[in-house]
Amino acid sequence: MLLRQLTRRCGELSDMQRQQVISLNSGQKDELAEALLDFRGMEDFQHWLQR
């Protein structure tokens, strides 16, 4: 579900981005799910991954 929401909000994810999301622990996935509500596009997602 999280990957579908990210794709809808940010556009198509690369294989590397998909793998990064899959490898997050459950707490990080919860944080990402909340953060993506404020994402305006791929740049916001990339910044989140880098932190």
mmJSON file of the N, C-alpha and C atoms, coordinates in Angstrom:
{"data_MODEL":{"atom_site":{
"group_PDB":["ATOM","ATOM","ATOM","ATOM","ATOM","ATOM","ATOM","ATOM","ATOM","ATOM","ATOM","ATOM","ATOM","ATOM","ATOM","ATOM","ATOM","ATOM","ATOM","ATOM","ATOM","ATOM","ATOM","ATOM","ATOM","ATOM","ATOM","ATOM","ATOM","ATOM","ATOM","ATOM","ATOM","ATOM","ATOM","ATOM","ATOM","ATOM","ATOM","ATOM","ATOM","ATOM","ATOM","ATOM","ATOM","ATOM","ATOM","ATOM","ATOM","ATOM","ATOM","ATOM","ATOM","ATOM","ATOM","ATOM","ATOM","ATOM","ATOM","ATOM","ATOM","ATOM","ATOM","ATOM","ATOM","ATOM","ATOM","ATOM","ATOM","ATOM","ATOM","ATOM","ATOM","ATOM","ATOM","ATOM","ATOM","ATOM","ATOM","ATOM","ATOM","ATOM","ATOM","ATOM","ATOM","ATOM","ATOM","ATOM","ATOM","ATOM","ATOM","ATOM","ATOM","ATOM","ATOM","ATOM","ATOM","ATOM","ATOM","ATOM","ATOM","ATOM","ATOM","ATOM","ATOM","ATOM","ATOM","ATOM","ATOM","ATOM","ATOM","ATOM","ATOM","ATOM","ATOM","ATOM","ATOM","ATOM","ATOM","ATOM","ATOM","ATOM","ATOM","ATOM","ATOM","ATOM","ATOM","ATOM","ATOM","ATOM","ATOM","ATOM","ATOM","ATOM","ATOM","ATOM","ATOM","ATOM","ATOM","ATOM","ATOM","ATOM","ATOM","ATOM","ATOM","ATOM","ATOM","ATOM","ATOM","ATOM","ATOM","ATOM","ATOM"],
"id":[1,2,3,4,5,6,7,8,9,10,11,12,13,14,15,16,17,18,19,20,21,22,23,24,25,26,27,28,29,30,31,32,33,34,35,36,37,38,39,40,41,42,43,44,45,46,47,48,49,50,51,52,53,54,55,56,57,58,59,60,61,62,63,64,65,66,67,68,69,70,71,72,73,74,75,76,77,78,79,80,81,82,83,84,85,86,87,88,89,90,91,92,93,94,95,96,97,98,99,100,101,102,103,104,105,106,107,108,109,110,111,112,113,114,115,116,117,118,119,120,121,122,123,124,125,126,127,128,129,130,131,132,133,134,135,136,137,138,139,140,141,142,143,144,145,146,147,148,149,150,151,152,153],
"type_symbol":["N","C","C","N","C","C","N","C","C","N","C","C","N","C","C","N","C","C","N","C","C","N","C","C","N","C","C","N","C","C","N","C","C","N","C","C","N","C","C","N","C","C","N","C","C","N","C","C","N","C","C","N","C","C","N","C","C","N","C","C","N","C","C","N","C","C","N","C","C","N","C","C","N","C","C","N","C","C","N","C","C","N","C","C","N","C","C","N","C","C","N","C","C","N","C","C","N","C","C","N","C","C","N","C","C","N","C","C","N","C","C","N","C","C","N","C","C","N","C","C","N","C","C","N","C","C","N","C","C","N","C","C","N","C","C","N","C","C","N","C","C","N","C","C","N","C","C","N","C","C","N","C","C"],
"label_atom_id":["N","CA","C","N","CA","C","N","CA","C","N","CA","C","N","CA","C","N","CA","C","N","CA","C","N","CA","C","N","CA","C","N","CA","C","N","CA","C","N","CA","C","N","CA","C","N","CA","C","N","CA","C","N","CA","C","N","CA","C","N","CA","C","N","CA","C","N","CA","C","N","CA","C","N","CA","C","N","CA","C","N","CA","C","N","CA","C","N","CA","C","N","CA","C","N","CA","C","N","CA","C","N","CA","C","N","CA","C","N","CA","C","N","CA","C","N","CA","C","N","CA","C","N","CA","C","N","CA","C","N","CA","C","N","CA","C","N","CA","C","N","CA","C","N","CA","C","N","CA","C","N","CA","C","N","CA","C","N","CA","C","N","CA","C","N","CA","C","N","CA","C","N","CA","C","N","CA","C"],
"label_alt_id":[null,null,null,null,null,null,null,null,null,null,null,null,null,null,null,null,null,null,null,null,null,null,null,null,null,null,null,null,null,null,null,null,null,null,null,null,null,null,null,null,null,null,null,null,null,null,null,null,null,null,null,null,null,null,null,null,null,null,null,null,null,null,null,null,null,null,null,null,null,null,null,null,null,null,null,null,null,null,null,null,null,null,null,null,null,null,null,null,null,null,null,null,null,null,null,null,null,null,null,null,null,null,null,null,null,null,null,null,null,null,null,null,null,null,null,null,null,null,null,null,null,null,null,null,null,null,null,null,null,null,null,null,null,null,null,null,null,null,null,null,null,null,null,null,null,null,null,null,null,null,null,null,null],
"label_comp_id":["MET","MET","MET","LEU","LEU","LEU","LEU","LEU","LEU","ARG","ARG","ARG","GLN","GLN","GLN","LEU","LEU","LEU","THR","THR","THR","ARG","ARG","ARG","ARG","ARG","ARG","CYS","CYS","CYS","GLY","GLY","GLY","GLU","GLU","GLU","LEU","LEU","LEU","SER","SER","SER","ASP","ASP","ASP","MET","MET","MET","GLN","GLN","GLN","ARG","ARG","ARG","GLN","GLN","GLN","GLN","GLN","GLN","VAL","VAL","VAL","ILE","ILE","ILE","SER","SER","SER","LEU","LEU","LEU","ASN","ASN","ASN","SER","SER","SER","GLY","GLY","GLY","GLN","GLN","GLN","LYS","LYS","LYS","ASP","ASP","ASP","GLU","GLU","GLU","LEU","LEU","LEU","ALA","ALA","ALA","GLU","GLU","GLU","ALA","ALA","ALA","LEU","LEU","LEU","LEU","LEU","LEU","ASP","ASP","ASP","PHE","PHE","PHE","ARG","ARG","ARG","GLY","GLY","GLY","MET","MET","MET","GLU","GLU","GLU","ASP","ASP","ASP","PHE","PHE","PHE","GLN","GLN","GLN","HIS","HIS","HIS","TRP","TRP","TRP","LEU","LEU","LEU","GLN","GLN","GLN","ARG","ARG","ARG"],
"label_asym_id":["A","A","A","A","A","A","A","A","A","A","A","A","A","A","A","A","A","A","A","A","A","A","A","A","A","A","A","A","A","A","A","A","A","A","A","A","A","A","A","A","A","A","A","A","A","A","A","A","A","A","A","A","A","A","A","A","A","A","A","A","A","A","A","A","A","A","A","A","A","A","A","A","A","A","A","A","A","A","A","A","A","A","A","A","A","A","A","A","A","A","A","A","A","A","A","A","A","A","A","A","A","A","A","A","A","A","A","A","A","A","A","A","A","A","A","A","A","A","A","A","A","A","A","A","A","A","A","A","A","A","A","A","A","A","A","A","A","A","A","A","A","A","A","A","A","A","A","A","A","A","A","A","A"],
"label_entity_id":["1","1","1","1","1","1","1","1","1","1","1","1","1","1","1","1","1","1","1","1","1","1","1","1","1","1","1","1","1","1","1","1","1","1","1","1","1","1","1","1","1","1","1","1","1","1","1","1","1","1","1","1","1","1","1","1","1","1","1","1","1","1","1","1","1","1","1","1","1","1","1","1","1","1","1","1","1","1","1","1","1","1","1","1","1","1","1","1","1","1","1","1","1","1","1","1","1","1","1","1","1","1","1","1","1","1","1","1","1","1","1","1","1","1","1","1","1","1","1","1","1","1","1","1","1","1","1","1","1","1","1","1","1","1","1","1","1","1","1","1","1","1","1","1","1","1","1","1","1","1","1","1","1"],
"label_seq_id":[1,1,1,2,2,2,3,3,3,4,4,4,5,5,5,6,6,6,7,7,7,8,8,8,9,9,9,10,10,10,11,11,11,12,12,12,13,13,13,14,14,14,15,15,15,16,16,16,17,17,17,18,18,18,19,19,19,20,20,20,21,21,21,22,22,22,23,23,23,24,24,24,25,25,25,26,26,26,27,27,27,28,28,28,29,29,29,30,30,30,31,31,31,32,32,32,33,33,33,34,34,34,35,35,35,36,36,36,37,37,37,38,38,38,39,39,39,40,40,40,41,41,41,42,42,42,43,43,43,44,44,44,45,45,45,46,46,46,47,47,47,48,48,48,49,49,49,50,50,50,51,51,51],
"pdbx_PDB_ins_code":[null,null,null,null,null,null,null,null,null,null,null,null,null,null,null,null,null,null,null,null,null,null,null,null,null,null,null,null,null,null,null,null,null,null,null,null,null,null,null,null,null,null,null,null,null,null,null,null,null,null,null,null,null,null,null,null,null,null,null,null,null,null,null,null,null,null,null,null,null,null,null,null,null,null,null,null,null,null,null,null,null,null,null,null,null,null,null,null,null,null,null,null,null,null,null,null,null,null,null,null,null,null,null,null,null,null,null,null,null,null,null,null,null,null,null,null,null,null,null,null,null,null,null,null,null,null,null,null,null,null,null,null,null,null,null,null,null,null,null,null,null,null,null,null,null,null,null,null,null,null,null,null,null],
"Cartn_x":[0.822,0.0,0.867,1.904,2.79,3.445,3.88,4.485,3.47,2.243,1.208,0.932,0.886,0.645,1.796,3.021,4.177,4.157,3.828,3.766,2.701,1.595,0.514,0.898,1.586,1.953,3.189,4.173,5.491,5.807,5.075,5.389,6.065,6.432,7.017,8.33,8.462,9.668,10.661,11.943,12.972,13.028,13.674,13.839,14.596,15.589,16.368,15.5,14.652,13.762,12.779,12.246,11.331,12.025,13.25,13.998,14.285,14.571,14.819,13.578,12.423,11.174,10.915,11.099,10.857,11.76,12.984,13.944,13.776,12.881,12.64,12.02,12.329,11.655,10.246,9.429,8.014,7.86,8.712,8.637,8.957,9.966,10.33,9.235,8.592,7.481,6.325,6.062,5.014,5.367,6.634,7.078,6.923,7.306,7.187,5.728,4.871,3.449,2.87,3.303,2.82,3.442,4.739,5.439,4.919,4.567,4.144,2.863,2.114,0.918,1.282,2.509,2.967,3.845,4.205,5.05,4.31,5.072,4.515,5.01,5.978,6.514,7.737,8.413,9.555,10.676,10.896,11.978,11.794,10.573,10.314,10.605,10.238,10.514,12.012,12.741,14.182,14.853,14.406,14.95,14.662,13.485,13.148,14.072,14.321,15.208,16.632,17.073,18.449,18.666,17.625,17.822,18.014],
"Cartn_y":[-1.193,0.0,1.258,1.25,2.414,2.713,1.69,1.893,2.473,2.025,2.561,4.026,4.361,5.755,6.655,6.173,6.951,7.161,6.121,6.237,7.239,7.204,8.133,9.57,9.788,11.135,11.66,10.787,11.222,10.829,9.891,9.378,8.022,7.481,6.138,6.102,5.107,4.931,4.043,4.337,3.477,2.177,1.177,-0.091,0.127,1.011,1.299,1.946,2.881,3.521,2.517,1.662,0.624,-0.259,-0.655,-1.514,-0.794,0.508,1.276,1.293,1.465,1.478,0.102,-0.929,-2.299,-2.629,-2.106,-2.449,-1.633,-0.645,0.131,-0.751,-0.455,-1.174,-0.599,-1.224,-0.823,0.601,1.013,2.38,3.406,3.112,4.009,4.063,2.932,2.922,3.763,3.712,4.56,6.032,6.385,7.769,8.215,7.353,7.683,7.844,6.968,7.053,8.389,8.88,10.166,11.317,11.218,12.286,12.451,11.362,11.456,12.256,12.439,13.282,14.726,15.135,16.49,16.586,15.461,15.478,16.152,16.963,17.596,16.934,16.027,15.346,14.524,14.055,13.168,13.807,15.09,15.768,15.628,15.789,15.643,14.218,13.244,11.85,11.594,12.089,11.904,12.546,13.723,14.359,13.526,12.954,12.123,10.911,10.28,9.111,9.454,10.642,11.039,11.357,11.635,12.009,10.83],
"Cartn_z":[0.0,0.0,0.0,0.802,0.886,-0.464,-1.156,-2.476,-3.464,-3.401,-4.303,-3.996,-2.703,-2.318,-2.764,-2.591,-3.036,-4.538,-5.293,-6.745,-7.162,-6.496,-6.838,-6.526,-5.403,-4.988,-5.718,-5.942,-6.417,-7.843,-8.401,-9.727,-9.608,-10.744,-10.781,-10.009,-9.132,-8.336,-9.077,-8.885,-9.462,-8.661,-9.243,-8.52,-7.217,-7.247,-6.048,-4.972,-5.361,-4.391,-3.811,-4.654,-4.164,-3.132,-3.415,-2.497,-1.186,-1.268,-0.05,0.829,0.23,1.002,1.604,0.812,1.293,2.475,2.459,3.511,4.791,4.793,6.016,7.09,8.348,9.427,9.59,10.389,10.491,11.021,11.949,12.463,11.394,10.571,9.479,8.427,8.172,7.212,7.721,9.019,9.599,9.436,9.689,9.524,8.073,7.152,5.734,5.337,5.808,5.475,5.929,7.081,7.576,6.783,6.516,5.799,4.379,3.735,2.331,2.163,3.219,3.125,2.786,3.129,2.849,1.608,1.008,-0.181,-1.324,-2.085,-3.276,-4.542,-4.395,-5.559,-5.209,-6.239,-6.083,-5.275,-5.428,-4.711,-3.194,-2.722,-1.285,-0.82,-1.621,-1.275,-1.241,-2.213,-2.252,-1.048,-0.657,0.533,1.782,1.859,3.015,3.071,1.953,1.923,2.347,2.037,2.338,3.812,4.533,5.958,6.844],
"occupancy":[1.0,1.0,1.0,1.0,1.0,1.0,1.0,1.0,1.0,1.0,1.0,1.0,1.0,1.0,1.0,1.0,1.0,1.0,1.0,1.0,1.0,1.0,1.0,1.0,1.0,1.0,1.0,1.0,1.0,1.0,1.0,1.0,1.0,1.0,1.0,1.0,1.0,1.0,1.0,1.0,1.0,1.0,1.0,1.0,1.0,1.0,1.0,1.0,1.0,1.0,1.0,1.0,1.0,1.0,1.0,1.0,1.0,1.0,1.0,1.0,1.0,1.0,1.0,1.0,1.0,1.0,1.0,1.0,1.0,1.0,1.0,1.0,1.0,1.0,1.0,1.0,1.0,1.0,1.0,1.0,1.0,1.0,1.0,1.0,1.0,1.0,1.0,1.0,1.0,1.0,1.0,1.0,1.0,1.0,1.0,1.0,1.0,1.0,1.0,1.0,1.0,1.0,1.0,1.0,1.0,1.0,1.0,1.0,1.0,1.0,1.0,1.0,1.0,1.0,1.0,1.0,1.0,1.0,1.0,1.0,1.0,1.0,1.0,1.0,1.0,1.0,1.0,1.0,1.0,1.0,1.0,1.0,1.0,1.0,1.0,1.0,1.0,1.0,1.0,1.0,1.0,1.0,1.0,1.0,1.0,1.0,1.0,1.0,1.0,1.0,1.0,1.0,1.0],
"B_iso_or_equiv":[0.0,0.0,0.0,0.0,0.0,0.0,0.0,0.0,0.0,0.0,0.0,0.0,0.0,0.0,0.0,0.0,0.0,0.0,0.0,0.0,0.0,0.0,0.0,0.0,0.0,0.0,0.0,0.0,0.0,0.0,0.0,0.0,0.0,0.0,0.0,0.0,0.0,0.0,0.0,0.0,0.0,0.0,0.0,0.0,0.0,0.0,0.0,0.0,0.0,0.0,0.0,0.0,0.0,0.0,0.0,0.0,0.0,0.0,0.0,0.0,0.0,0.0,0.0,0.0,0.0,0.0,0.0,0.0,0.0,0.0,0.0,0.0,0.0,0.0,0.0,0.0,0.0,0.0,0.0,0.0,0.0,0.0,0.0,0.0,0.0,0.0,0.0,0.0,0.0,0.0,0.0,0.0,0.0,0.0,0.0,0.0,0.0,0.0,0.0,0.0,0.0,0.0,0.0,0.0,0.0,0.0,0.0,0.0,0.0,0.0,0.0,0.0,0.0,0.0,0.0,0.0,0.0,0.0,0.0,0.0,0.0,0.0,0.0,0.0,0.0,0.0,0.0,0.0,0.0,0.0,0.0,0.0,0.0,0.0,0.0,0.0,0.0,0.0,0.0,0.0,0.0,0.0,0.0,0.0,0.0,0.0,0.0,0.0,0.0,0.0,0.0,0.0,0.0],
"pdbx_formal_charge":[null,null,null,null,null,null,null,null,null,null,null,null,null,null,null,null,null,null,null,null,null,null,null,null,null,null,null,null,null,null,null,null,null,null,null,null,null,null,null,null,null,null,null,null,null,null,null,null,null,null,null,null,null,null,null,null,null,null,null,null,null,null,null,null,null,null,null,null,null,null,null,null,null,null,null,null,null,null,null,null,null,null,null,null,null,null,null,null,null,null,null,null,null,null,null,null,null,null,null,null,null,null,null,null,null,null,null,null,null,null,null,null,null,null,null,null,null,null,null,null,null,null,null,null,null,null,null,null,null,null,null,null,null,null,null,null,null,null,null,null,null,null,null,null,null,null,null,null,null,null,null,null,null],
"auth_seq_id":[1,1,1,2,2,2,3,3,3,4,4,4,5,5,5,6,6,6,7,7,7,8,8,8,9,9,9,10,10,10,11,11,11,12,12,12,13,13,13,14,14,14,15,15,15,16,16,16,17,17,17,18,18,18,19,19,19,20,20,20,21,21,21,22,22,22,23,23,23,24,24,24,25,25,25,26,26,26,27,27,27,28,28,28,29,29,29,30,30,30,31,31,31,32,32,32,33,33,33,34,34,34,35,35,35,36,36,36,37,37,37,38,38,38,39,39,39,40,40,40,41,41,41,42,42,42,43,43,43,44,44,44,45,45,45,46,46,46,47,47,47,48,48,48,49,49,49,50,50,50,51,51,51],
"auth_comp_id":["MET","MET","MET","LEU","LEU","LEU","LEU","LEU","LEU","ARG","ARG","ARG","GLN","GLN","GLN","LEU","LEU","LEU","THR","THR","THR","ARG","ARG","ARG","ARG","ARG","ARG","CYS","CYS","CYS","GLY","GLY","GLY","GLU","GLU","GLU","LEU","LEU","LEU","SER","SER","SER","ASP","ASP","ASP","MET","MET","MET","GLN","GLN","GLN","ARG","ARG","ARG","GLN","GLN","GLN","GLN","GLN","GLN","VAL","VAL","VAL","ILE","ILE","ILE","SER","SER","SER","LEU","LEU","LEU","ASN","ASN","ASN","SER","SER","SER","GLY","GLY","GLY","GLN","GLN","GLN","LYS","LYS","LYS","ASP","ASP","ASP","GLU","GLU","GLU","LEU","LEU","LEU","ALA","ALA","ALA","GLU","GLU","GLU","ALA","ALA","ALA","LEU","LEU","LEU","LEU","LEU","LEU","ASP","ASP","ASP","PHE","PHE","PHE","ARG","ARG","ARG","GLY","GLY","GLY","MET","MET","MET","GLU","GLU","GLU","ASP","ASP","ASP","PHE","PHE","PHE","GLN","GLN","GLN","HIS","HIS","HIS","TRP","TRP","TRP","LEU","LEU","LEU","GLN","GLN","GLN","ARG","ARG","ARG"],
"auth_asym_id":["A","A","A","A","A","A","A","A","A","A","A","A","A","A","A","A","A","A","A","A","A","A","A","A","A","A","A","A","A","A","A","A","A","A","A","A","A","A","A","A","A","A","A","A","A","A","A","A","A","A","A","A","A","A","A","A","A","A","A","A","A","A","A","A","A","A","A","A","A","A","A","A","A","A","A","A","A","A","A","A","A","A","A","A","A","A","A","A","A","A","A","A","A","A","A","A","A","A","A","A","A","A","A","A","A","A","A","A","A","A","A","A","A","A","A","A","A","A","A","A","A","A","A","A","A","A","A","A","A","A","A","A","A","A","A","A","A","A","A","A","A","A","A","A","A","A","A","A","A","A","A","A","A"],
"auth_atom_id":["N","CA","C","N","CA","C","N","CA","C","N","CA","C","N","CA","C","N","CA","C","N","CA","C","N","CA","C","N","CA","C","N","CA","C","N","CA","C","N","CA","C","N","CA","C","N","CA","C","N","CA","C","N","CA","C","N","CA","C","N","CA","C","N","CA","C","N","CA","C","N","CA","C","N","CA","C","N","CA","C","N","CA","C","N","CA","C","N","CA","C","N","CA","C","N","CA","C","N","CA","C","N","CA","C","N","CA","C","N","CA","C","N","CA","C","N","CA","C","N","CA","C","N","CA","C","N","CA","C","N","CA","C","N","CA","C","N","CA","C","N","CA","C","N","CA","C","N","CA","C","N","CA","C","N","CA","C","N","CA","C","N","CA","C","N","CA","C","N","CA","C","N","CA","C","N","CA","C"],
"pdbx_PDB_model_num":[1,1,1,1,1,1,1,1,1,1,1,1,1,1,1,1,1,1,1,1,1,1,1,1,1,1,1,1,1,1,1,1,1,1,1,1,1,1,1,1,1,1,1,1,1,1,1,1,1,1,1,1,1,1,1,1,1,1,1,1,1,1,1,1,1,1,1,1,1,1,1,1,1,1,1,1,1,1,1,1,1,1,1,1,1,1,1,1,1,1,1,1,1,1,1,1,1,1,1,1,1,1,1,1,1,1,1,1,1,1,1,1,1,1,1,1,1,1,1,1,1,1,1,1,1,1,1,1,1,1,1,1,1,1,1,1,1,1,1,1,1,1,1,1,1,1,1,1,1,1,1,1,1]
}}}
